[in-house]
Amino acid sequence: MTLDTRSLASDLSLAVVRLSRHLRGRRADSPVSLTQLSAIASLEEHGPMTPGGLAAKERVQPPSMTRVIASLAELGLVARAPHPTDGRQIIVSLTDAGRALLEDETSAREKWMTSQLSGLDEEQLAVLRKSVDIISGLVTNSE
């Protein structure tokens, strides 16, 4: 790894951490943790699934996901139903309240980000678009 690559890795990591902190700040009064929010987002993106499937998507241990699901069910954000073919399993799905919460969370982050982006020129916006594609590819390739 060249010095320039190492420096870029360090700078990019720090920038992502700082951006993440700003985005988390948009959700100061949220009733759910970031872990719970991520599970909700996975259910929205991938549809209903077993707790084990959700744990795998979220890269956490199944017992941890069981606790997350229990807390989300208690809040009325997810529903648990019997698995159609495996009596030992359940299927977890988002409720309307879960979708509404995810929409509110997303809207708050997007509102702040849109405000930040509005001060950039076309060239900067194009560079960011390309950067998003590259970062998304980095994350996808590591999964």
C-alpha positions in Angstrom: 0.0 0.0 0.0 1.4 3.4 -1.0 1.6 6.3 1.4 -1.0 8.1 -0.6 -3.4 5.1 -0.4 -2.8 4.8 3.3 -3.4 8.6 3.8 -6.6 8.4 1.6 -7.8 5.5 3.7 -7.3 7.4 6.9 -8.9 10.6 5.6 -11.8 8.8 4.1 -12.4 6.8 7.3 -12.4 10.0 9.4 -14.7 11.8 7.0 -17.2 8.9 7.0 -17.1 8.7 10.8 -17.8 12.5 11.0 -20.6 12.3 8.4 -22.1 9.4 10.3 -22.0 11.4 13.6 -23.9 14.3 11.9 -26.5 12.0 10.4 -27.0 10.3 13.8 -27.5 13.8 15.3 -30.7 14.2 13.1 -32.3 11.4 15.2 -31.9 12.7 18.8 -35.4 11.9 19.8 -35.7 8.5 18.1 -37.3 5.7 20.1 -35.0 3.1 18.6 -31.2 2.4 18.6 -29.1 2.4 15.4 -29.0 -1.4 15.6 -32.8 -1.5 15.7 -33.1 1.0 12.9 -30.7 -1.0 10.8 -32.9 -4.2 11.3 -36.0 -2.2 10.3 -34.3 -1.0 7.2 -33.2 -4.5 6.3 -36.8 -5.8 6.7 -38.0 -2.9 4.4 -35.3 -3.6 1.8 -35.5 -7.5 1.8 -39.0 -8.2 3.1 -40.1 -10.6 5.8 -37.6 -13.1 7.0 -36.6 -15.4 9.8 -34.7 -14.0 12.8 -31.7 -16.1 11.6 -31.9 -14.5 8.1 -32.1 -11.1 9.6 -29.2 -11.8 11.9 -27.2 -12.8 8.8 -28.1 -9.7 6.9 -27.2 -7.5 9.8 -24.0 -9.5 10.6 -24.9 -10.1 14.2 -25.3 -13.3 16.3 -28.8 -14.8 16.3 -29.3 -14.3 20.1 -28.6 -10.6 19.7 -31.1 -10.4 16.8 -33.7 -12.2 18.9 -33.4 -9.4 21.5 -33.6 -6.7 18.8 -36.7 -8.3 17.4 -38.3 -8.7 20.8 -37.8 -5.0 21.5 -39.1 -3.9 18.1 -42.2 -6.1 18.6 -42.8 -4.6 22.0 -42.7 -1.1 20.3 -45.1 -2.4 17.6 -42.6 -1.8 14.8 -42.4 -5.5 13.7 -44.8 -8.4 13.7 -43.9 -12.0 14.3 -45.9 -14.8 12.6 -45.5 -18.6 12.4 -43.3 -19.8 9.5 -45.5 -21.3 6.8 -43.5 -24.6 6.5 -41.3 -24.8 9.6 -43.1 -24.9 12.9 -39.9 -24.2 14.8 -39.4 -20.8 13.0 -41.1 -17.5 12.9 -41.2 -14.8 10.2 -40.6 -11.2 11.1 -42.1 -8.4 9.1 -42.4 -4.7 9.4 -45.7 -3.2 10.6 -47.1 0.1 9.3 -45.7 1.8 12.4 -42.2 0.4 11.5 -42.5 1.7 8.0 -43.6 5.1 9.3 -40.7 5.3 11.7 -38.2 4.4 9.0 -39.7 7.0 6.7 -39.4 9.7 9.4 -35.8 8.7 10.2 -34.9 8.8 6.5 -36.6 12.1 5.9 -34.7 13.8 8.7 -31.4 12.6 7.4 -32.2 13.4 3.8 -33.4 16.9 4.8 -30.1 17.7 6.5 -28.1 16.2 3.7 -30.0 18.0 1.0 -29.4 21.3 2.8 -25.7 20.5 3.0 -25.5 19.6 -0.7 -27.4 22.7 -1.9 -24.3 24.8 -1.4 -22.2 22.7 -3.8 -21.6 23.4 -7.5 -22.4 20.9 -10.3 -18.8 19.6 -10.5 -18.7 18.9 -6.7 -22.1 17.1 -6.9 -20.8 15.0 -9.8 -17.7 14.0 -7.8 -19.9 13.1 -4.8 -22.2 11.0 -7.0 -19.2 9.1 -8.4 -17.8 8.8 -4.8 -21.1 7.3 -3.6 -21.0 4.7 -6.3 -17.4 3.8 -5.4 -18.0 3.6 -1.6 -21.2 1.5 -2.2 -19.1 -0.8 -4.4 -16.4 -1.1 -1.6 -19.1 -2.0 0.9 -20.9 -4.5 -1.4 -17.6 -6.2 -2.3 -16.8 -6.8 1.4 -20.1 -8.5 2.2 
